[in-house]
Amino acid sequence: MQEMDKDELISIGVLSKRTGLAVSAIRFYEDKGLIFSRRTGGNQRRFRRSDIRRLSFILIAQRLGLGLPEIEKAMSRLPKERTASIADWQRISRSMRAEIDERIALLTRTRSRLDECIGCGCMSFDRCQRTNRDDRASGAGPGPRYVLQD
């Protein structure tokens, strides 16, 4: 592992304060191999300042509804031996763009259709009788067809 300036390293407490994550969560992500610490002579963890970005990425990805396996897959493309460059982050962004676009489309459909018939076949609302008479949505498959299908 390449040598780095002592000023580039921060304690787990500083990392916790900067990201808003509990120390235990930071240790969890370290155990998962999403961030990496170095040890001082006194066996204290030290992290790269750039790990603030890695953890921030995790928090944002989780807010977007991505699961840990998806986050791990995306972050496996980042270098472990150095701070990720802009090009590294752009590569991850491109790899995730289609998934994020699909989630945006689903959220948009849900927002516009949730207060109407969603194609589930429940027939419990007067409106469903008008928009999904005789459960026509069932021909498209099970579940909320009007929201889940494009």
Secondary structure, DSSP 8 states (H G I E B T S, - for coil): -----GGGEEEHHHHHHHH---HHHHHHHHHTTSS-EEE-TT--EEEETTHHHHHHHHHHHHHTT--HHHHHHHHTTS-SSS---HHHHHHHHHHHHHHHHHHHHHHHHHHHHTTS--S-----SHHHHHHSGGGGGGGG-SS-HHHH--
